[in-house]
């Protein structure tokens, strides 16, 4: 089924790939994988379809709102990835 991106309502319900979300958040794709694997919270909730990982716009928006509301010491971190 082909998605219609010309319709703003349809694009709001489009599933984002890992690559798209990483680019949007300015993160490396491995950061998202690490957050999923290690259970980092808050993190965007994902759907797994076979081997593919997808994110809904709604879950991304909820993640961003949670980050904005969380104290700095509860923010997801990429510091462990540099080691």
C-alpha positions as CSV (number, residue, x, y, z in Angstrom):
1,X,0.0,0.0,0.0
2,X,1.5,3.3,-1.1
3,X,1.3,6.2,1.3
4,X,0.0,9.6,0.2
5,X,2.4,12.2,1.5
6,X,0.7,15.1,-0.3
7,X,-2.2,14.9,2.3
8,X,-1.0,16.4,5.6
9,X,-3.4,14.1,7.5
10,X,-1.9,11.1,5.9
11,X,1.7,12.2,6.6
12,X,0.8,12.6,10.3
13,X,0.0,8.9,10.4
14,X,3.1,7.8,8.4
15,X,5.5,5.5,10.1
16,X,9.1,6.8,10.4
17,X,12.1,4.6,9.7
18,X,15.0,4.5,12.1
19,X,17.1,6.5,9.6
20,X,14.4,9.2,9.3
21,X,14.0,9.5,13.1
22,X,17.7,9.6,13.7
23,X,18.1,12.3,11.1
24,X,15.2,14.3,12.5
25,X,16.6,14.1,16.1
26,X,20.2,14.7,15.0
27,X,21.3,11.3,16.4
28,X,23.2,8.3,15.0
29,X,20.9,5.4,14.2
30,X,22.9,3.3,16.7
31,X,21.8,5.6,19.5
32,X,18.2,4.6,18.9
33,X,19.1,0.9,18.9
34,X,21.1,1.4,22.1
35,X,18.1,3.1,23.8
36,X,15.8,0.2,22.7
37,X,18.3,-2.5,23.8
38,X,19.1,-0.9,27.2
39,X,15.6,0.3,28.0
40,X,16.5,4.0,28.2
41,X,13.6,6.1,29.3
42,X,12.2,8.3,28.0
43,X,12.6,7.0,24.5
44,X,10.4,7.0,21.5
45,X,8.2,3.9,21.5
46,X,8.7,1.7,18.4
47,X,6.9,-0.9,16.4
48,X,8.8,-3.9,15.2
49,X,7.4,-5.3,11.9
50,X,9.5,-8.3,11.1
51,X,13.0,-7.0,11.3
52,X,12.0,-3.5,10.5
53,X,11.7,-0.9,13.3
54,X,9.2,2.0,12.8
55,X,8.1,4.9,14.9
56,X,4.7,6.7,14.8
57,X,4.7,10.5,14.7
58,X,2.5,10.3,17.9
59,X,5.2,8.3,19.8
60,X,7.9,10.7,18.7
61,X,5.9,13.7,19.8
62,X,5.2,12.0,23.2
63,X,8.9,11.3,23.5
64,X,9.8,15.0,22.8
65,X,7.2,16.2,25.3
66,X,8.6,13.8,28.0
67,X,12.1,15.0,27.3
68,X,11.0,18.6,27.7
69,X,9.3,17.8,31.0
70,X,12.0,15.6,32.5
71,X,14.8,16.9,34.7
72,X,18.2,17.0,33.0
73,X,19.4,14.0,35.0
74,X,16.6,11.9,33.5
75,X,17.3,12.8,29.9
76,X,18.4,10.0,27.5
77,X,22.1,10.2,27.0
78,X,24.5,9.3,24.2
79,X,27.6,9.6,26.5
80,X,28.0,5.8,26.8
81,X,28.2,5.5,23.0
82,X,31.4,7.5,22.8
83,X,33.3,4.9,24.9
